[in-house]
Amino acid sequence: KRIPQMRFNKILIADDDPIARELMLEVFTGRGFDVYLACNGYEVESILEDETFDLLILYNNMPPGPTGIELCQRHSTEIPVVIISGDPVHEESEAAGALRFIQRPVPISELVSIIKSLQLGLEPGPDSL
């Protein structure tokens, strides 16, 4: 299925797990993306005050501050958002305006594949919205 092509050059990745953040940083910068990192919802809000992004990749539960879904509700009309969560929040993510929901644990290769598919204007696989 074809969808509009998107160009993601500058990505904000937010996750409270430092290992997950560093892994995504390494993988996405290695593929030429300009990546910023945040560890909680407050940090995301602070960064968004000063920077603009082509894509937000947000883990849902990253206290303190707003959840990924709450951030998505606030920003998805301006910036495409991908929500990652270990909880089954497909419907909540879709209602909040998320471009995609990805259930954790997710292999990093699958996340990269989803982002590449979106850039090419292809509908990602069945595990996402």
Rosetta blueprint (number, residue, H / E / L):
1 K L
2 R E
3 I L
4 P L
5 Q L
6 M L
7 R L
8 F L
9 N L
10 K E
11 I E
12 L E
13 I E
14 A E
15 D L
16 D L
17 D L
18 P H
19 I H
20 A H
21 R H
22 E H
23 L H
24 M H
25 L H
26 E H
27 V H
28 F H
29 T H
30 G H
31 R L
32 G L
33 F L
34 D E
35 V E
36 Y E
37 L E
38 A E
39 C L
40 N L
41 G H
42 Y H
43 E H
44 V H
45 E H
46 S H
47 I H
48 L H
49 E H
50 D H
51 E L
52 T L
53 F L
54 D L
55 L E
56 L E
57 I E
58 L E
59 Y E
60 N L
61 N L
62 M L
63 P L
64 P L
65 G L
66 P L
67 T L
68 G H
69 I H
70 E H
71 L H
72 C H
73 Q H
74 R H
75 H H
76 S L
77 T L
78 E L
79 I L
80 P L
81 V E
82 V E
83 I E
84 I E
85 S E
86 G L
87 D L
88 P L
89 V L
90 H H
91 E H
92 E H
93 S H
94 E H
95 A H
96 A H
97 G L
98 A L
99 L L
100 R E
101 F E
102 I E
103 Q E
104 R L
105 P L
106 V L
107 P L
108 I H
109 S H
110 E H
111 L H
112 V H
113 S H
114 I H
115 I H
116 K H
117 S H
118 L H
119 Q H
120 L H
121 G L
122 L E
123 E L
124 P L
125 G L
126 P L
127 D L
128 S L
129 L L
